[in-house]
């Protein structure tokens, strides 16, 4: 997929009558993700993000947030520039989250729809995929990074140890619920007894 290529899920699984819909837009600015990888990632995002919104509705007075999430896959060089510009930190990172949601203060206890721009780093995903034991599938990491960014927008914080653990447990619970299984705390690979180490 080239920089102009986009995959969209205009009304993911949360788009049912009487419920908020969540629009997801994915763009691969690297041109390095295959069409099947982009398709797989969009399908999983269309399951994971609405599931996150449903699970986190307790933080929003029971309202399931809909809205829009735009994801752009980039490489180390662009991520490094953005990381320094927006966070003041040199070097690359996995995800940068830009929460554009605006609470218009309607006084009716409403919750603003999600309006999120995310940039996720393919090079970091490839490094972490190898370290976590799913080396040939960096899209698992990209899925994790996107979910992580959305959970920040839904009220999670990971700066202190208890909240760090709670956030990553929530990620793996959501990914397990949609059939992917844990990605952050992926069980270690252990060879069968008598097998090669």
N, C-alpha and C positions, 0 to 999 in steps of 0.2 A: 504494500500500500504506500503511495507517495504522500507528500505533505498535504496535498489537497484531498486525499482519500479520507472519508469519514464513514463510520458505522454508527447508526443511531438506533436507539430503542425508544421511540416516542412515547409509549405508554406501557412501561414494563409491567410485571405481574401485579403491581399495586393498583393498576388502573381498572378498577371495577366500579360499577355504579355506586355513588355515595361515598367513595373513598378518593383520597388524593392520588394523583398520578405522578410518577417520577420519570422525567425524560433524561436519558443518558446519551451523551455524545462522546465518541472516542475517535481521536485523530492520532495517527502514527507519523510524527514528524521525522522519524529516523528512516522510514522506508524499509526497515529491516524485519518487521514482523510479517509473517506469511498471512495470507487471507484466512486459512483455517485457524491460525493462532488468534487473529483479530476476532473472528467469528466466535470462537470458544470463549474468549475474554468477554465479549459483549453478552453472550448468553449467561455467563456466571455473574457479571455485574447486574444484569437484569433480574437476577434472583437475589443476590446478596444485598444490594443496596435497599430495595424495598423491605427485605427481612430486617435489616438494621433499623430502618425507620419504624417498623412495627414493634420491634423489641425495645426501642428507646422511647416509645410513646409515654412511658411513665415520667420522663423528664419534661414532657410538653403537655401535662394535664390530660393525658389520654388521647391527644390528637396525633394521628399518624401524619408526619410531614411528607408532602410531595415536593414538587419543584423541578429543578434542573441541575444536573451535574455534568460538567464538561471536563473530559480527561484528555490530556495531550501527552503522548509518549515522546520523550526527548533523550538525547545522549549526554554523556558526561560533560562535554564542553559547554553546552547551553545550560545544563543544570548547575555547573560550577559558577557561571556568571550570575544566574538568577539567585543562587544560594547566598552569594556575597552581596548582591544588590539588595535583596529583600530581608535577609536574616543577619547580614553582617558577618557571615562565617565563610572563610575560604574553603574551597574544595567542594566536591559533589555531595549529594545526599540522595535518599530514596524518593521522597515526596515533598512537595511544597503545596500547601493548601491556602487558597484565597477564598475566604467566606464572604460573599457579596450580599448575603441575606440582610434584608432591612426590616426591622420591626417598626411598623408604621404606627404603633401605639393606638390601636383602634379601641382600646378600653374594654373590649368584649372578651378578653382573655384569649384572643387569637394568637396563633403562632405563625410567624412568617414562613413562607415556603422556602425550601432550600434553594440557594443560588450560589453554586460552588464551581470554582475553577481549580483544577488540580493539574500539576505537572508531575509525571512519574518518570524515573530514570531507567531506561532499558539496560544500560551498562551496569548499574548497581544491581538491578534485578538479576542479571546473568551471574554476577559475582556471588550474590546471596543464594541464588538457586543452587549453585555448585556447593556452597558451604552447608546448606540445609539438606542436601542429598536429593534434590530434584533438578539436577544440572541442565538437562536438556529442555526444561520447561520454564523459562523465565516468566511466562504469563501467570503462573501461580503467584509469584512475587508481585507482579503488577496488579493482580487482583487484590492481594493483601494490602499494598500501598494505597490503592484507591479506597478500599474499605476503611483503612486507618484514617485517611483524610476526612471522609464523610463522618466517621465516629467523632472526630474532633468537632465538627460542625454541629453534631447532635449533643454535645456537652461533655464528652470525655476529655480527660487530660492525662498525660503520661509523664509528668515531670517529677513526681514523687513515687517511691517504690510501691506503695499500696495501689495507687491509681494506675501506675504503669502495668502492674500485674492484672488489674481488673480490666483494663482496656484490651490487653492482648488476649486475655481469657475470652472476652466478648467477641473479638475477631475470630478466634478459633471456633467458638460455639456457633457463630453465624455460618462460617464456612463448613462446619460439620453438618449443620441443619440443611444446607443446600446440596449435600452430597460430595463436597470436595474434600472434607477432612481438615485437620489442623495444618496450618502452614507455618505460623510463627513458632509454635512449640511442637514441631513435627517430631514424632518418636524417632529415636536414633535407630539407624539400620544396624541390625545384629545378624551376622551370618548364622545359619543353622549349625547345630552341634556337629562337629566333625567336618564342617565345610571349611573352605579357604578363608583366611582372615582378610 
